[in-house]
Amino acid sequence: MHSVRTADGHTDRTLWAALAPPAPPTSSLEQSVDVDVAIVGAGFMGLSTALHLAEAGVSTAVLEAERIGFGASGRNTGFVVPSLRASLGIEALREKLGVYGDRLWALVGSSAGIVFDLAARHRLDCAAERTGWVSVAHTEAAMADLRTLAGAWADAGRSVELLDAAGTKERLGIRGYHGALLDPAGGQINPLAFVRGLARVALDKGARVFTQSPARRIERTGERWTVHTDRGRVVAPRLLLATNAMGGSLAPRLATSIVPVVAYQVATQPLGATDLDAILKGRPCVADTRRHTFAVRLSEDNRLVTGGLVFGNASAIRRARSIFIPRLAQRFPSLPPLTSEFTWRGMIATTPDFLPRLYTLGPDFFAAIGCNGRGVAMTTTLGRELASFLSGARAEADLPLPVQPPEPRTAHSLVRFGPAMWLLWSNLCDRLETGMA
Ligand SMILES: Cc1cc2nc3c(=O)[nH]c(=O)nc-3n(C[C@H](O)[C@H](O)[C@H](O)COP(=O)(O)OP(=O)(O)OC[C@H]3O[C@@H](n4cnc5c(N)ncnc54)[C@H](O)[C@@H]3O)c2cc1C
């Protein structure tokens, strides 16, 4: 079971673990293994890379400290979103990334399709629903941003729909918004089922996946990297860290390149047919444009799943319920009293500009990190791109992001206060702009 007993005595048990098919059988690494590409981390990023490498006939081994999907990949909300945040349109990407901006923009636009195609092609039993993704505007200014974004996507040949305030209320049954952008390319999955499915296909295609095998140390001998675990090692000329927010001491320069943020999730009781008729018509997943985003979806067993950030650690699981359940009731006034039947948390790797990073940590040693809260489609897609690079089929300069050394962050030790300060500021601004929590 995907659950952990927390400091405040509660079990954080994910809904996804209660619904997902079991993970494929794997064991810990007890020997020395030689492969072309070693990967650390069995989330979407590591396993999508492994799957695509194996498909290309490149030998690979994935080391996972815990179990498949133990990190954010097994704990997220399962939104498959073919977009970065509304402020990161094509112009912003060009400004921040130069020539890479256009490539990333095109890749982001296709990223949800890549997830749904993988799920269909490999018959992944992951409750995939390509029912659209909706961004709802919490202010008129945010609605103007969504109009600009819709125009940019239309220019790129993608059709998205704009809803006015009345249309948003009618379609979603949700209160308090100025309009919305509906992107039919997006949708939702059971993320734990998807990551387990990626592992199953990667294994079927010849990749090796070792669980309960934390990478403890990395060393370079001659032209090869050796990744040591407690009872084994993987030796490879090329190495990828896909450890996201959980890499810790393995690569300190990587750990200080991101700000880890703990996010909480709650799932309600299953809703009845009459209640379902009144909300989220067509079952899209929905996120608003607030700084501290309100996001909500229906699970495959018709529960509402939502979440966000909570101050502090002590009793945070309990407080998550007491914040997020009333917020759902406020947004969906037609619903009967809601209770929380599952509460859990996960770690998001955030970057200051909300963009992912590809880092070089040594010769043929790379890390892919920082997909923020938009990693389901992005990591799966970047995994495919990285596989074509690590297999030698594509040049580094042709990747969708520059490959750079990690940026040094001054005073990173103060970073632990960052998320709380950000949350305070965001909640304040959101409340001032809308009069609602
Ligand atoms: C609560 C929450 C909700 C989110 N909602 C969404 C959403 O709806 N849509 C969306 O697009 N994105 C969402 N995200 C973000 C998304 O989940 C992540 O961007 C994505 O899962 C990152 O995948 P990954 O493979 O890079 O990392 P992870 O899934 O975190 O995998 C990293 C793995 O590395 C392993 N590891 C770490 N160190 C070692 C080591 N030394 N040795 C071996 N293994 C190691 C970890 O155990 C872990 O399994 C959400 C995130 C959270 C936490």
PDBQT file of the ligand as one rigid body, heavy atoms in Angstrom, charges set to zero:
ROOT
HETATM    1  C1  LIG A 501       0.842  16.566  -4.692  1.00  0.00    +0.000 C 
HETATM    2  C2  LIG A 501       1.328  16.774  -6.096  1.00  0.00    +0.000 A 
HETATM    3  C3  LIG A 501       0.410  17.051  -7.108  1.00  0.00    +0.000 A 
HETATM    4  C4  LIG A 501       0.864  17.235  -8.426  1.00  0.00    +0.000 A 
HETATM    5  N1  LIG A 501      -0.070  17.337  -9.417  1.00  0.00    +0.000 NA
HETATM    6  C5  LIG A 501       0.329  17.346 -10.708  1.00  0.00    +0.000 A 
HETATM    7  C6  LIG A 501      -0.624  17.291 -11.749  1.00  0.00    +0.000 A 
HETATM    8  O1  LIG A 501      -1.820  17.130 -11.522  1.00  0.00    +0.000 OA
HETATM    9  N2  LIG A 501      -0.169  17.383 -13.039  1.00  0.00    +0.000 N 
HETATM   10  C7  LIG A 501       1.148  17.517 -13.322  1.00  0.00    +0.000 A 
HETATM   11  O2  LIG A 501       1.503  17.624 -14.500  1.00  0.00    +0.000 OA
HETATM   12  N3  LIG A 501       2.097  17.501 -12.341  1.00  0.00    +0.000 NA
HETATM   13  C8  LIG A 501       1.716  17.389 -11.051  1.00  0.00    +0.000 A 
HETATM   14  N4  LIG A 501       2.648  17.321 -10.057  1.00  0.00    +0.000 N 
HETATM   15  C9  LIG A 501       4.077  17.284 -10.442  1.00  0.00    +0.000 C 
HETATM   16  C10 LIG A 501       4.493  15.897 -10.957  1.00  0.00    +0.000 C 
HETATM   17  O3  LIG A 501       3.970  14.905 -10.118  1.00  0.00    +0.000 OA
HETATM   18  C11 LIG A 501       6.027  15.802 -10.986  1.00  0.00    +0.000 C 
HETATM   19  O4  LIG A 501       6.551  16.864 -11.757  1.00  0.00    +0.000 OA
HETATM   20  C12 LIG A 501       6.514  14.486 -11.575  1.00  0.00    +0.000 C 
HETATM   21  O5  LIG A 501       5.864  13.372 -11.013  1.00  0.00    +0.000 OA
HETATM   22  C13 LIG A 501       8.016  14.351 -11.375  1.00  0.00    +0.000 C 
HETATM   23  O6  LIG A 501       8.393  13.078 -11.845  1.00  0.00    +0.000 OA
HETATM   24  P1  LIG A 501       9.900  12.594 -11.686  1.00  0.00    +0.000 P 
HETATM   25  O7  LIG A 501       9.984  11.260 -12.290  1.00  0.00    +0.000 OA
HETATM   26  O8  LIG A 501      10.809  13.663 -12.166  1.00  0.00    +0.000 OA
HETATM   27  O9  LIG A 501      10.116  12.533 -10.099  1.00  0.00    +0.000 OA
HETATM   28  P2  LIG A 501       9.531  11.590  -8.957  1.00  0.00    +0.000 P 
HETATM   29  O10 LIG A 501       8.254  10.985  -9.329  1.00  0.00    +0.000 OA
HETATM   30  O11 LIG A 501       9.565  12.379  -7.683  1.00  0.00    +0.000 OA
HETATM   31  O12 LIG A 501      10.584  10.406  -8.888  1.00  0.00    +0.000 OA
HETATM   32  C14 LIG A 501      11.854  10.527  -8.310  1.00  0.00    +0.000 C 
HETATM   33  C15 LIG A 501      12.219   9.145  -7.768  1.00  0.00    +0.000 C 
HETATM   34  O13 LIG A 501      13.610   9.143  -7.446  1.00  0.00    +0.000 OA
HETATM   35  C16 LIG A 501      13.757   8.287  -6.342  1.00  0.00    +0.000 C 
HETATM   36  N5  LIG A 501      15.057   8.580  -5.715  1.00  0.00    +0.000 N 
HETATM   37  C17 LIG A 501      15.447   9.732  -5.120  1.00  0.00    +0.000 A 
HETATM   38  N6  LIG A 501      16.713   9.613  -4.672  1.00  0.00    +0.000 NA
HETATM   39  C18 LIG A 501      17.119   8.372  -5.003  1.00  0.00    +0.000 A 
HETATM   40  C19 LIG A 501      18.341   7.651  -4.806  1.00  0.00    +0.000 A 
HETATM   41  N7  LIG A 501      19.397   8.186  -4.170  1.00  0.00    +0.000 N 
HETATM   42  N8  LIG A 501      18.416   6.367  -5.271  1.00  0.00    +0.000 NA
HETATM   43  C20 LIG A 501      17.372   5.804  -5.942  1.00  0.00    +0.000 A 
HETATM   44  N9  LIG A 501      16.195   6.439  -6.127  1.00  0.00    +0.000 NA
HETATM   45  C21 LIG A 501      16.077   7.713  -5.670  1.00  0.00    +0.000 A 
HETATM   46  C22 LIG A 501      12.558   8.626  -5.467  1.00  0.00    +0.000 C 
HETATM   47  O14 LIG A 501      12.288   7.616  -4.490  1.00  0.00    +0.000 OA
HETATM   48  C23 LIG A 501      11.464   8.794  -6.491  1.00  0.00    +0.000 C 
HETATM   49  O15 LIG A 501      10.723   7.600  -6.694  1.00  0.00    +0.000 OA
HETATM   50  C24 LIG A 501       2.245  17.159  -8.730  1.00  0.00    +0.000 A 
HETATM   51  C25 LIG A 501       3.159  16.896  -7.705  1.00  0.00    +0.000 A 
HETATM   52  C26 LIG A 501       2.708  16.676  -6.404  1.00  0.00    +0.000 A 
HETATM   53  C27 LIG A 501       3.706  16.330  -5.341  1.00  0.00    +0.000 C 
ENDROOT
TORSDOF 0
